[in-house]
Amino acid sequence: MAATRDYYDILGISRTASDTEIKRAFRNQARQYHPDVNKSPDAEARFKELAEAYQVLSDPSKRAQYDRFGRVGATGGFTDFSDLGGFADIFETFFGGGRRSQYRGPQRGADLRYDLSISFEEAVFGTEKTIEIPRLEPCGRCNGSGSEPGSQPTTCPRCNGSGELRRVQQSVFGQFVNVVLCDTCAGEGQVATARCTECRGAGRREHTHDVTVSIPAGVDNGQQIRLSGEGEVGPKGGPPGDLYVVLNVAEHKLFTRRNDDILFELPLNMAQAALGDSLTIPTLDGEVELRVPPGTQHGQSFRLRGKGVPHLRRNDRGDMYVLAQIVTPRKLTPRQKELFEELARELDTPDEDRGFFDRVKEAFTG
């Protein structure tokens, strides 16, 4: 929360106030604006403002920085409350359990993660997969109650049915009541007189469940698919969590993916590059004819529009780029060597290379 008022004005003290005066001013106003005492709509915001001012002015180094620059930190605001140290403790004292427990009633179940390996083609064109998920589901014997069929739950003896435990805490601000979840009945207010013999009172048992995952066309490695309600059920009949399927896409032996484009390296011998050729090459949709023009250079690319990966949740596709890779032979037959020697006598040094060496010579000769 960035300060919009002077911290000294917030606490109602002078700029020469002692540490004791700062502490006393904060304690008095904190009691007045604590949200469990003051029910006005702006009480909580006012309390946070007081706590922020107190944390700065009660710290000698922060107070000195504030007095000099009118702010604390490079940005002049608080972007990370972990830097405020004691403020987290103060906030926890007043808010962390000071209100009525929020855990009463059914609790949501845990989210689950499943790593799913798919092929390159399945990621490109989409597919459906059925996976087995081990998860906690309601016990079939007690229907999730945790009690043995025929028995009736009784009032929790620890919390007397409230589901909450109230603990009195002493602090520099006085005496406060901290309300926490009952650890005996987990906030239910009731306990089983006879625990279910199948789940031992937990109300849940692990089962393997089949889930069908629809994988859209165009997904990429590391992306995840959220399946709402396919996680574990909550205790005591609570709603289920979600299932997150994380995709691991296998590499392709021919193609390389770059976002929604496909790269394919096409090997060419020197004759094909110099004279040109018509070749059949693979694509994601099958083979196509590609015309390689005469004089093709190493690394030159040819674009095939619409032959790439479908854009996720769109109807169009990326492109495919064919990269020419001119292969120099490592071994030559006597006849091939003879032909290359003859060709070498016929060919001149490329103008570009001769010009380069001429420039180097000129650089050394001045």
Residue frames relative to the residue before (quaternion, step in Angstrom):
aa qw qx qy qz dx dy dz
M 1.0000 0.0000 0.0000 0.0000 0.00 0.00 0.00
A 0.2993 -0.7637 0.5440 0.1767 3.59 -0.52 1.07
A 0.4652 -0.6907 0.4789 0.2778 3.55 -0.99 0.89
T 0.1430 -0.7791 0.6057 0.0752 3.54 -0.98 0.90
R 0.7314 0.3075 -0.2085 0.5718 3.59 1.29 -0.16
D 0.6051 -0.5446 0.4290 0.3914 3.54 -1.24 0.38
Y 0.5186 -0.6707 0.4356 0.3024 3.58 -0.86 0.99
Y 0.6323 0.5247 -0.3403 0.4573 3.59 1.02 -0.71
D 0.6461 0.5064 -0.3186 0.4741 3.59 1.01 -0.77
I 0.6140 0.5626 -0.3517 0.4276 3.58 1.00 -0.78
L 0.7445 0.3774 -0.2117 0.5085 3.58 0.94 -0.92
G 0.4111 -0.7343 0.4560 0.2897 3.58 1.26 -0.21
I 0.5372 0.5988 -0.4073 0.4323 3.58 1.00 0.83
S 0.5456 -0.5975 0.4723 0.3497 3.54 -1.32 0.28
R 0.6242 -0.5639 0.3932 0.3712 3.57 -1.26 0.34
T 0.6746 0.4467 -0.2958 0.5079 3.60 1.29 -0.14
A 0.3218 0.7818 -0.4872 0.2188 3.60 1.25 0.21
S 0.4480 -0.6843 0.5112 0.2640 3.55 -1.09 0.77
D 0.6864 -0.4610 0.3538 0.4372 3.56 -1.28 0.19
T 0.6400 0.5264 -0.3243 0.4562 3.58 0.99 -0.79
E 0.6629 0.4962 -0.3052 0.4703 3.59 0.97 -0.82
I 0.6233 0.5287 -0.3388 0.4661 3.59 1.05 -0.71
K 0.6748 0.4992 -0.2918 0.4586 3.55 0.91 -0.94
R 0.6622 0.5081 -0.3065 0.4576 3.58 0.95 -0.88
A 0.6588 0.5121 -0.3165 0.4512 3.60 0.94 -0.87
F 0.6642 0.4953 -0.3088 0.4671 3.55 0.95 -0.83
R 0.6549 0.5229 -0.3230 0.4397 3.61 0.89 -0.90
N 0.6667 0.5103 -0.3117 0.4448 3.57 0.90 -0.85
Q 0.7241 0.4279 -0.2575 0.4758 3.59 0.87 -0.92
A 0.5934 0.5689 -0.3700 0.4328 3.59 1.11 -0.62
R 0.6290 0.5180 -0.3348 0.4732 3.58 1.00 -0.74
Q 0.6738 0.5200 -0.2962 0.4335 3.56 0.96 -0.88
Y 0.8009 0.3093 -0.1428 0.4924 3.59 0.93 -0.90
H 0.3549 0.7230 -0.5219 0.2810 3.58 1.19 0.23
P 0.5064 -0.7038 0.4011 0.2955 3.68 -0.68 1.06
D 0.6407 0.5132 -0.3455 0.4548 3.61 1.11 -0.46
V 0.6905 0.4179 -0.2676 0.5263 3.55 1.31 -0.24
N 0.7628 0.2811 -0.1318 0.5673 3.54 0.96 -0.97
K 0.2006 -0.8271 0.5197 0.0744 3.61 -0.47 1.17
S 0.4027 0.7071 -0.4953 0.3043 3.61 1.18 0.22
P 0.6321 -0.5872 0.3486 0.3663 3.63 -1.06 0.72
D 0.7544 0.3938 -0.2234 0.4754 3.59 1.02 -0.72
A 0.3695 0.7622 -0.4743 0.2398 3.61 1.23 0.15
E 0.6779 0.4958 -0.3091 0.4462 3.57 0.85 -0.91
A 0.6492 0.5077 -0.3205 0.4669 3.59 0.96 -0.83
R 0.6435 0.5179 -0.3132 0.4686 3.58 1.05 -0.81
F 0.6429 0.5203 -0.3226 0.4603 3.58 0.99 -0.81
K 0.6450 0.5106 -0.3221 0.4685 3.61 0.96 -0.82
E 0.6320 0.5330 -0.3264 0.4582 3.57 1.02 -0.82
L 0.6472 0.5119 -0.3096 0.4725 3.58 0.99 -0.84
A 0.6686 0.5086 -0.3017 0.4508 3.57 0.91 -0.93
E 0.6356 0.5225 -0.3303 0.4625 3.58 1.02 -0.78
A 0.6601 0.5027 -0.3089 0.4649 3.57 0.90 -0.90
Y 0.6576 0.5162 -0.3120 0.4513 3.58 0.95 -0.87
Q 0.6582 0.5258 -0.3208 0.4328 3.59 0.91 -0.86
V 0.6720 0.4728 -0.3038 0.4823 3.59 1.03 -0.68
L 0.7494 0.4268 -0.2385 0.4465 3.59 0.72 -1.03
S 0.6586 0.4944 -0.3272 0.4633 3.61 1.15 -0.39
D 0.6468 0.4593 -0.3126 0.5225 3.59 1.30 -0.14
P 0.4456 -0.7339 0.4332 0.2741 3.63 -0.46 1.16
S 0.6898 0.4755 -0.3044 0.4532 3.62 0.85 -0.88
K 0.6703 0.4810 -0.3047 0.4760 3.59 0.97 -0.82
R 0.6317 0.5299 -0.3354 0.4556 3.57 1.03 -0.75
A 0.6490 0.5125 -0.3203 0.4621 3.59 0.99 -0.83
Q 0.6515 0.5004 -0.3181 0.4733 3.58 0.99 -0.78
Y 0.6544 0.5076 -0.3143 0.4640 3.57 1.00 -0.83
D 0.6534 0.5160 -0.3188 0.4529 3.60 0.93 -0.84
R 0.7061 0.4694 -0.2673 0.4578 3.57 1.05 -0.74
F 0.8204 0.2514 -0.0967 0.5043 3.57 0.85 -1.01
G 0.4529 -0.6986 0.4498 0.3234 3.58 1.22 -0.28
R 0.7603 0.2206 -0.1511 0.5920 3.55 1.26 0.28
V 0.2972 -0.7205 0.5938 0.1999 3.55 -1.34 0.22
G 0.7663 0.2788 -0.2298 0.5313 3.58 -0.73 1.03
A 0.6540 -0.5607 0.3543 0.3638 3.55 -1.24 0.55
T 0.7404 0.4195 -0.2323 0.4711 3.57 1.06 -0.67
G 0.4809 -0.6854 0.4301 0.3377 3.57 1.25 -0.17
G 0.7376 0.3258 -0.2277 0.5458 3.62 1.22 0.17
F 0.4854 -0.6418 0.4990 0.3215 3.55 -1.24 0.19
T 0.0709 -0.8203 0.5674 0.0075 3.54 -0.40 1.22
D 0.7757 0.2039 -0.1212 0.5848 3.60 1.21 -0.29
F 0.2859 -0.8002 0.5022 0.1607 3.59 -0.28 1.24
S 0.5165 0.6229 -0.4396 0.3899 3.61 1.21 -0.21
D 0.6098 0.5597 -0.3480 0.4402 3.58 1.18 -0.48
L 0.6411 0.5513 -0.3245 0.4239 3.57 1.19 -0.34
G 0.3647 -0.7924 0.4462 0.2001 3.56 1.32 0.13
G 0.8559 0.1703 -0.0782 0.4820 3.52 -0.33 -1.31
F 0.5412 0.6241 -0.4154 0.3808 3.59 1.14 -0.45
A 0.6190 0.5383 -0.3474 0.4543 3.58 1.06 -0.75
D 0.6529 0.5032 -0.3178 0.4685 3.58 1.02 -0.79
I 0.6471 0.5130 -0.3194 0.4649 3.57 0.97 -0.84
F 0.6553 0.5163 -0.3103 0.4558 3.54 0.91 -0.94
E 0.6547 0.5075 -0.3133 0.4644 3.58 1.00 -0.85
T 0.6276 0.5546 -0.3363 0.4306 3.56 1.02 -0.80
F 0.7617 0.3851 -0.2011 0.4808 3.56 0.93 -0.94
F 0.8020 0.2984 -0.1352 0.4994 3.57 0.98 -0.81
G 0.6633 0.5434 -0.3155 0.4065 3.60 1.06 -0.70
G 0.8245 -0.0167 -0.0364 0.5645 3.57 0.41 1.19
G 0.4952 0.6779 -0.4247 0.3389 3.57 1.22 -0.11
R 0.6821 0.4185 -0.2813 0.5296 3.56 1.20 -0.46
R 0.6865 -0.4546 0.3356 0.4576 3.54 -1.22 0.04
S 0.6238 -0.5894 0.3679 0.3580 3.50 -1.06 0.81
Q 0.3279 -0.7502 0.5452 0.1802 3.53 -1.01 0.90
Y 0.5875 0.6188 -0.3502 0.3864 3.58 1.27 0.02
R 0.4259 0.6984 -0.4791 0.3181 3.56 1.21 0.01
G 0.7470 0.3430 -0.2813 0.4951 3.54 -1.05 0.80
P 0.7483 -0.4121 0.2703 0.4441 3.56 -1.30 0.11
Q 0.2701 -0.7580 0.5752 0.1468 3.54 -1.02 0.86
R 0.5301 -0.6406 0.4632 0.3067 3.55 -1.09 0.77
G 0.4818 -0.6779 0.4818 0.2760 3.53 -1.08 0.77
A 0.6451 -0.5485 0.3837 0.3685 3.53 -1.32 0.26
D 0.4551 -0.6332 0.5483 0.3022 3.54 -1.25 0.55
L 0.2191 -0.7729 0.5840 0.1160 3.57 -1.17 0.62
R 0.2167 -0.7490 0.6116 0.1343 3.56 -1.27 0.51
Y 0.0345 -0.7779 0.6275 -0.0001 3.54 -1.09 0.85
D 0.2545 -0.7620 0.5792 0.1384 3.58 -0.77 1.05
L 0.0774 -0.8197 0.5672 -0.0193 3.56 -0.57 1.22
S 0.2324 -0.7684 0.5844 0.1185 3.56 -0.78 1.08
I 0.0071 0.7865 -0.6164 0.0374 3.56 -0.92 0.99
S 0.5661 -0.6053 0.4405 0.3452 3.55 -1.25 0.42
F 0.6819 -0.4661 0.3748 0.4211 3.55 -1.33 0.23
E 0.6815 0.4936 -0.2819 0.4609 3.56 0.92 -0.95
E 0.6373 0.5268 -0.3349 0.4519 3.60 1.00 -0.73
A 0.6407 0.5073 -0.3230 0.4772 3.57 1.07 -0.70
V 0.6650 0.5154 -0.3045 0.4465 3.58 1.02 -0.79
F 0.8239 0.2719 -0.1110 0.4848 3.56 0.73 -1.05
G 0.5076 -0.6509 0.4287 0.3672 3.61 1.23 -0.15
T 0.0550 0.7877 -0.6108 0.0577 3.54 -1.22 0.50
E 0.3365 -0.6841 0.5882 0.2697 3.54 -1.35 -0.13
K 0.0767 -0.7912 0.6067 0.0119 3.54 -1.00 0.89
T 0.2251 -0.7352 0.6207 0.1535 3.55 -1.11 0.70
I 0.0557 -0.8140 0.5778 -0.0223 3.54 -0.65 1.14
E 0.3761 -0.7012 0.5611 0.2282 3.56 -1.23 0.54
I 0.0946 -0.8084 0.5810 -0.0019 3.54 -0.71 1.15
P 0.2324 -0.7382 0.6124 0.1614 3.61 -0.70 1.02
R 0.1651 0.7934 -0.5643 0.1573 3.57 -0.66 1.07
L 0.5390 -0.5971 0.4817 0.3478 3.55 -1.29 0.31
E 0.0140 -0.7842 0.6194 -0.0352 3.53 -0.87 1.06
P 0.6714 -0.4982 0.3343 0.4349 3.61 -1.17 0.37
C 0.5162 -0.6381 0.4776 0.3134 3.54 -1.01 0.84
G 0.4374 -0.7276 0.4688 0.2440 3.56 -0.81 1.00
R 0.6443 0.5391 -0.3335 0.4279 3.59 1.11 -0.52
C 0.8058 0.2461 -0.1207 0.5249 3.59 0.85 -0.93
N 0.4070 -0.7346 0.4499 0.3037 3.61 1.32 0.04
G 0.7287 -0.4675 0.2331 0.4428 3.53 1.07 0.79
S 0.5310 0.6529 -0.4123 0.3489 3.61 1.21 -0.06
G 0.4090 -0.7152 0.4712 0.3150 3.59 1.11 -0.63
S 0.6487 0.5025 -0.3122 0.4788 3.59 1.28 -0.20
E 0.5399 -0.6034 0.4778 0.3409 3.54 -1.11 0.68
P 0.5525 -0.6251 0.4257 0.3504 3.61 -0.86 0.90
G 0.7573 0.3321 -0.2809 0.4871 3.56 -0.92 0.99
S 0.6677 0.4590 -0.3068 0.4994 3.58 1.20 -0.35
Q 0.3114 -0.7398 0.5705 0.1737 3.54 -1.26 0.49
P 0.4609 -0.6737 0.4907 0.3049 3.63 -0.92 0.82
T 0.2635 -0.7522 0.5851 0.1497 3.52 -1.25 0.48
T 0.6562 -0.5154 0.3771 0.4020 3.55 -1.27 0.38
C 0.5136 -0.6504 0.4675 0.3075 3.54 -0.94 0.92
P 0.3724 -0.7582 0.4841 0.2283 3.63 -0.64 1.02
R 0.6327 0.5574 -0.3425 0.4142 3.61 1.13 -0.45
C 0.8007 0.2355 -0.1204 0.5374 3.60 0.91 -0.89
N 0.3956 -0.7433 0.4498 0.2977 3.59 1.33 -0.01
G 0.7422 -0.4476 0.2218 0.4468 3.55 1.03 0.81
S 0.5517 0.6343 -0.3988 0.3664 3.60 1.20 -0.11
G 0.3776 -0.7318 0.4820 0.2991 3.57 1.13 -0.57
E 0.7244 0.3824 -0.2144 0.5319 3.57 1.33 -0.05
L 0.2137 -0.7315 0.6304 0.1478 3.51 -1.28 0.51
R 0.2087 -0.7832 0.5778 0.0960 3.55 -0.84 1.02
R 0.0476 -0.8031 0.5934 -0.0239 3.51 -0.77 1.13
V 0.3386 -0.7425 0.5489 0.1808 3.54 -0.85 1.04
Q 0.0780 -0.7951 0.6014 0.0050 3.55 -0.86 1.05
Q 0.2703 -0.7365 0.6003 0.1556 3.51 -1.10 0.84
S 0.0517 0.7819 -0.6189 0.0536 3.58 -0.96 0.89
V 0.7031 -0.4431 0.3311 0.4468 3.53 -1.31 0.00
F 0.6665 0.4976 -0.2969 0.4690 3.57 1.25 -0.33
G 0.6905 -0.4329 0.2896 0.5019 3.55 1.25 -0.08
Q 0.6721 -0.4804 0.3845 0.4119 3.56 -1.24 -0.45
F 0.0009 0.7958 -0.6038 0.0462 3.54 -0.87 1.06
V 0.3685 -0.7138 0.5587 0.2065 3.52 -1.21 0.67
N 0.1683 -0.7844 0.5936 0.0633 3.53 -0.76 1.12
V 0.1782 -0.7993 0.5700 0.0668 3.59 -0.67 1.12
V 0.0071 0.8056 -0.5902 0.0510 3.59 -0.69 1.11
L 0.6320 -0.5339 0.4132 0.3805 3.53 -1.32 0.34
C 0.4886 -0.6514 0.4945 0.3040 3.56 -0.98 0.83
D 0.3385 -0.7781 0.4983 0.1781 3.58 -0.72 1.07
T 0.6017 0.5595 -0.3649 0.4379 3.59 1.24 -0.06
C 0.8046 0.2260 -0.1060 0.5388 3.58 0.87 -0.95
A 0.4045 -0.7361 0.4510 0.3019 3.60 1.33 0.09
G 0.7266 -0.4595 0.2406 0.4506 3.57 1.02 0.80
E 0.5162 0.6681 -0.4082 0.3471 3.60 1.26 0.00
G 0.3876 -0.7303 0.4786 0.2955 3.57 1.11 -0.61
Q 0.7525 0.2715 -0.1697 0.5755 3.57 1.30 -0.16
V 0.1467 -0.7611 0.6251 0.0920 3.53 -1.24 0.57
A 0.5464 -0.6305 0.4440 0.3267 3.54 -1.16 0.62
T 0.3946 -0.6972 0.5459 0.2455 3.53 -1.04 0.81
A 0.7649 0.0743 -0.0482 0.6380 3.55 1.21 -0.60
R 0.3289 -0.7740 0.5074 0.1877 3.57 -0.50 1.16
C 0.5870 -0.5757 0.4437 0.3566 3.52 -1.17 0.70
T 0.4333 -0.7307 0.4697 0.2402 3.57 -0.80 1.00
E 0.6583 0.5146 -0.3187 0.4475 3.59 1.19 -0.37
C 0.7971 0.2349 -0.1262 0.5418 3.60 0.91 -0.88
R 0.3842 -0.7565 0.4465 0.2841 3.60 1.36 -0.01
G 0.7459 -0.4374 0.2047 0.4587 3.53 1.02 0.87
A 0.5185 0.6593 -0.4177 0.3493 3.59 1.23 -0.13
G 0.3697 -0.7457 0.4783 0.2801 3.60 1.10 -0.62
R 0.7608 0.2681 -0.1649 0.5676 3.58 1.30 -0.15
R 0.0724 -0.7683 0.6343 0.0467 3.51 -1.26 0.61
E 0.5113 -0.6527 0.4608 0.3167 3.57 -1.14 0.59
H 0.0167 0.7738 -0.6314 0.0476 3.52 -0.95 1.00
T 0.3925 -0.6792 0.5607 0.2651 3.55 -1.26 0.44
H 0.0962 -0.8195 0.5644 -0.0227 3.51 -0.69 1.18
D 0.3495 -0.7270 0.5527 0.2093 3.58 -0.95 0.87
V 0.0417 -0.7922 0.6084 -0.0228 3.56 -0.86 1.04
T 0.2712 -0.7522 0.5800 0.1556 3.58 -0.91 0.93
V 0.1508 -0.7947 0.5868 0.0376 3.54 -0.76 1.14
S 0.2041 -0.7638 0.6027 0.1087 3.59 -0.74 1.07
I 0.1387 -0.8041 0.5771 0.0348 3.57 -0.51 1.22
P 0.3186 -0.7766 0.5075 0.1945 3.63 -0.46 1.12
A 0.5963 -0.5645 0.4334 0.3714 3.56 -1.23 0.46
G 0.7797 0.3665 -0.2628 0.4343 3.54 -1.03 0.81
V 0.4306 0.6918 -0.4854 0.3168 3.62 1.19 0.11
D 0.2457 -0.7707 0.5730 0.1317 3.55 -1.22 0.47
N 0.7042 -0.4667 0.3331 0.4187 3.52 -1.31 0.27
G 0.8011 0.2894 -0.2296 0.4708 3.57 -0.97 0.92
Q 0.5442 0.6016 -0.4198 0.4069 3.59 1.18 -0.20
Q 0.2352 -0.7863 0.5591 0.1175 3.55 -1.17 0.57
I 0.2621 -0.7389 0.6064 0.1326 3.50 -1.23 0.68
R 0.2370 -0.7846 0.5606 0.1182 3.58 -0.77 1.05
L 0.1142 -0.7707 0.6258 0.0367 3.53 -0.86 1.07
S 0.3077 -0.7941 0.4992 0.1601 3.54 -0.23 1.30
G 0.8478 0.1939 -0.1552 0.4685 3.55 -1.02 0.91
E 0.5928 0.5812 -0.3727 0.4147 3.59 1.23 0.18
G 0.4905 0.6363 -0.4464 0.3940 3.58 1.24 0.35
E 0.7371 -0.3809 0.2915 0.4761 3.57 -1.21 -0.44
V 0.4837 -0.6364 0.5072 0.3222 3.57 -1.10 0.66
G 0.5188 -0.6462 0.4628 0.3150 3.54 -1.14 0.58
P 0.6157 -0.5439 0.4065 0.3997 3.58 -1.22 0.33
K 0.8443 0.1589 -0.1350 0.4937 3.53 -1.21 0.66
G 0.7384 -0.4402 0.2352 0.4535 3.56 0.92 0.91
G 0.3532 0.7512 -0.4893 0.2674 3.58 1.19 0.40
P 0.6150 -0.5645 0.3920 0.3866 3.62 -1.17 0.49
P 0.5290 -0.6492 0.4377 0.3271 3.60 -1.11 0.57
G 0.4923 -0.6206 0.5200 0.3197 3.51 -1.31 0.38
D 0.5737 -0.5836 0.4488 0.3591 3.57 -1.26 -0.31
L 0.3405 -0.7004 0.5889 0.2161 3.53 -1.34 0.36
Y 0.1309 -0.7811 0.6083 0.0524 3.57 -0.87 1.01
V 0.1588 -0.7849 0.5970 0.0481 3.54 -0.63 1.22
V 0.1503 -0.7933 0.5882 0.0464 3.57 -0.57 1.21
L 0.3108 -0.7986 0.4983 0.1319 3.57 -0.69 1.16
N 0.1036 -0.7513 0.6499 0.0495 3.53 -1.04 0.94
V 0.1462 -0.8271 0.5413 0.0379 3.57 -0.28 1.30
A 0.4059 -0.7223 0.5096 0.2319 3.57 -0.81 1.03
E 0.5076 -0.6303 0.4897 0.3243 3.56 -1.19 0.54
H 0.3946 -0.7007 0.5440 0.2397 3.56 -1.22 0.56
K 0.5074 -0.6771 0.4429 0.2965 3.57 -1.01 0.76
L 0.7596 0.3493 -0.1978 0.5117 3.63 1.18 -0.43
F 0.7914 0.3205 -0.1395 0.5015 3.56 0.92 -0.93
T 0.1826 -0.7330 0.6433 0.1242 3.50 -1.30 0.58
R 0.3023 -0.7695 0.5389 0.1616 3.56 -0.88 0.97
R 0.0096 -0.7570 0.6534 -0.0019 3.56 -1.05 0.86
N 0.7689 -0.1792 0.0360 0.6127 3.54 -0.01 1.40
D 0.7715 -0.2996 0.2166 0.5178 3.63 -0.53 -1.06
D 0.5591 0.5610 -0.4083 0.4538 3.58 1.24 0.42
I 0.2990 -0.7344 0.5866 0.1648 3.54 -1.28 0.52
L 0.1797 -0.7690 0.6065 0.0925 3.56 -0.99 0.90
F 0.0097 -0.7829 0.6217 -0.0213 3.56 -1.02 0.90
E 0.2629 -0.7681 0.5675 0.1373 3.56 -0.77 1.08
L 0.1591 -0.8037 0.5722 0.0366 3.55 -0.69 1.20
P 0.2664 -0.7762 0.5471 0.1649 3.61 -0.48 1.13
L 0.0390 -0.7853 0.6176 -0.0195 3.58 -0.97 0.97
N 0.3528 -0.6904 0.5717 0.2685 3.55 -1.06 0.64
M 0.7159 -0.4786 0.2904 0.4173 3.56 -1.26 0.30
A 0.6404 0.5321 -0.3289 0.4455 3.57 1.04 -0.74
Q 0.6506 0.5107 -0.3184 0.4632 3.57 0.97 -0.85
A 0.6624 0.5015 -0.3091 0.4627 3.59 0.98 -0.83
A 0.7107 0.4618 -0.2712 0.4561 3.58 0.92 -0.87
L 0.7836 0.3547 -0.1707 0.4806 3.57 0.89 -0.97
G 0.4538 -0.6567 0.4724 0.3737 3.56 1.18 -0.51
D 0.0143 0.7966 -0.6034 0.0323 3.56 -1.20 0.43
S 0.3113 -0.6956 0.6070 0.2254 3.55 -1.35 0.27
L 0.0238 -0.8360 0.5441 -0.0665 3.55 -0.52 1.23
T 0.3601 -0.6774 0.5935 0.2435 3.52 -1.29 0.49
I 0.0251 -0.8143 0.5791 -0.0295 3.58 -0.67 1.11
P 0.4926 -0.6555 0.4788 0.3136 3.61 -1.16 0.51
T 0.0475 -0.7447 0.6626 0.0639 3.54 -1.28 0.53
L 0.6914 -0.4510 0.3443 0.4472 3.57 -1.27 0.01
D 0.7294 0.4123 -0.2248 0.4975 3.59 1.18 -0.52
G 0.7159 -0.3700 0.2574 0.5332 3.58 1.25 0.09
E 0.6879 -0.4965 0.3398 0.4061 3.55 -1.30 0.00
V 0.0527 -0.7706 0.6348 0.0215 3.55 -1.21 0.71
E 0.4819 -0.6443 0.5088 0.3062 3.56 -1.28 0.39
L 0.0755 -0.7851 0.6145 0.0170 3.56 -0.96 0.94
R 0.2525 -0.7605 0.5837 0.1310 3.56 -0.86 1.01
V 0.1807 -0.7727 0.6036 0.0774 3.55 -0.64 1.21
P 0.3289 -0.7799 0.4934 0.2005 3.63 -0.46 1.10
P 0.6056 -0.5452 0.4227 0.3966 3.62 -1.16 0.47
G 0.7955 0.2990 -0.2290 0.4748 3.54 -1.12 0.73
T 0.2964 0.7661 -0.5191 0.2361 3.60 1.18 0.44
Q 0.2765 -0.7749 0.5525 0.1336 3.56 -0.91 0.97
H 0.6227 -0.5415 0.4149 0.3832 3.54 -1.26 0.49
G 0.8005 0.2568 -0.2130 0.4979 3.58 -0.85 1.00
Q 0.4675 0.6668 -0.4542 0.3613 3.57 1.25 -0.09
S 0.2332 -0.8009 0.5418 0.1030 3.58 -0.92 0.88
F 0.1796 -0.7441 0.6358 0.0991 3.52 -1.25 0.64
R 0.2703 -0.8015 0.5221 0.1091 3.56 -0.75 1.10
L 0.1152 -0.7562 0.6422 0.0500 3.52 -0.94 1.01
R 0.3033 -0.7977 0.4951 0.1629 3.56 -0.24 1.27
G 0.8486 0.1991 -0.1500 0.4666 3.54 -1.08 0.81
K 0.5786 0.5845 -0.3806 0.4228 3.58 1.23 0.31
G 0.5312 0.6347 -0.4059 0.3876 3.57 1.23 0.32
V 0.7521 -0.3583 0.3041 0.4620 3.54 -1.25 -0.63
P 0.5121 -0.6267 0.4765 0.3435 3.63 -0.97 0.74
H 0.4568 -0.6527 0.5245 0.3006 3.56 -1.01 0.80
L 0.5256 -0.6619 0.4370 0.3077 3.55 -0.87 1.00
R 0.8517 0.0179 -0.0840 0.5170 3.55 -0.83 1.14
R 0.6367 0.4391 -0.3610 0.5211 3.57 1.12 0.73
N 0.5398 -0.6620 0.4287 0.2942 3.54 -1.21 0.43
D 0.6764 0.4864 -0.3142 0.4551 3.62 1.15 -0.41
R 0.3515 -0.7354 0.5498 0.1825 3.54 -1.34 0.18
G 0.5583 -0.5662 0.4827 0.3669 3.49 -1.36 0.23
D 0.5398 -0.6227 0.4682 0.3190 3.55 -1.32 -0.17
M 0.3534 -0.6874 0.5856 0.2442 3.52 -1.37 0.19
Y 0.1432 -0.7852 0.5996 0.0588 3.54 -0.93 0.95
V 0.2034 -0.7667 0.6032 0.0829 3.54 -0.79 1.15
L 0.1573 -0.8066 0.5677 0.0489 3.57 -0.59 1.18
A 0.3617 -0.7433 0.5247 0.2035 3.56 -0.69 1.10
Q 0.0571 -0.7806 0.6224 -0.0070 3.56 -0.84 1.07
I 0.1785 -0.8097 0.5530 0.0819 3.58 -0.18 1.29
V 0.2225 -0.8074 0.5417 0.0720 3.53 -0.60 1.23
T 0.2510 -0.7567 0.5884 0.1345 3.57 -0.80 1.05
P 0.4332 -0.7165 0.4694 0.2804 3.64 -0.67 0.98
R 0.3744 -0.7369 0.5271 0.1974 3.56 -1.00 0.86
K 0.7831 0.1621 -0.0823 0.5947 3.57 1.10 -0.68
L 0.1244 -0.7945 0.5931 0.0404 3.56 -0.96 0.89
T 0.4306 -0.6392 0.5650 0.2947 3.53 -1.17 0.64
P 0.6728 -0.4828 0.3453 0.4416 3.62 -1.16 0.32
R 0.6585 0.5081 -0.3160 0.4564 3.58 0.94 -0.82
Q 0.6573 0.5046 -0.3125 0.4643 3.58 0.97 -0.86
K 0.6354 0.5235 -0.3284 0.4629 3.57 1.01 -0.76
E 0.6367 0.5315 -0.3211 0.4572 3.54 1.01 -0.84
L 0.6689 0.4995 -0.3007 0.4611 3.57 0.96 -0.88
F 0.6564 0.5006 -0.3178 0.4664 3.58 0.99 -0.77
E 0.6333 0.5202 -0.3379 0.4627 3.59 1.02 -0.70
E 0.6427 0.5088 -0.3152 0.4783 3.54 1.03 -0.78
L 0.6511 0.5105 -0.3092 0.4689 3.55 1.02 -0.85
A 0.6290 0.5459 -0.3374 0.4387 3.57 1.04 -0.78
R 0.6531 0.5075 -0.3186 0.4630 3.59 1.03 -0.73
E 0.6718 0.5077 -0.2866 0.4569 3.54 1.13 -0.65
L 0.7070 0.4624 -0.2591 0.4681 3.56 1.09 -0.72
D 0.3407 -0.7092 0.5801 0.2108 3.53 -1.10 0.75
T 0.5944 -0.5124 0.4517 0.4243 3.55 -1.29 0.22
P 0.5354 -0.6424 0.4270 0.3440 3.62 -0.81 0.89
D 0.5947 -0.6009 0.4075 0.3452 3.52 -1.05 0.86
E 0.6323 0.5504 -0.3456 0.4216 3.54 0.97 -0.85
D 0.6881 0.4792 -0.2943 0.4587 3.58 0.92 -0.91
R 0.6443 0.5146 -0.3297 0.4597 3.60 0.98 -0.83
G 0.6416 0.5181 -0.3231 0.4642 3.55 1.00 -0.77
F 0.6243 0.5399 -0.3373 0.4528 3.56 1.04 -0.73
F 0.6985 0.4584 -0.2842 0.4703 3.59 0.84 -0.97
D 0.5926 0.5530 -0.3648 0.4583 3.57 1.09 -0.63
R 0.6654 0.4987 -0.3050 0.4643 3.58 0.96 -0.84
V 0.6285 0.5203 -0.3375 0.4695 3.59 1.05 -0.72
K 0.6484 0.5224 -0.3149 0.4556 3.59 0.96 -0.89
E 0.6558 0.5143 -0.3052 0.4608 3.54 0.98 -0.88
A 0.6308 0.5497 -0.3353 0.4329 3.59 1.05 -0.75
F 0.7154 0.4359 -0.2604 0.4799 3.59 1.05 -0.73
T 0.7117 0.4447 -0.2624 0.4764 3.61 1.11 -0.62
G 0.4555 -0.6889 0.4497 0.3401 3.53 1.26 -0.27
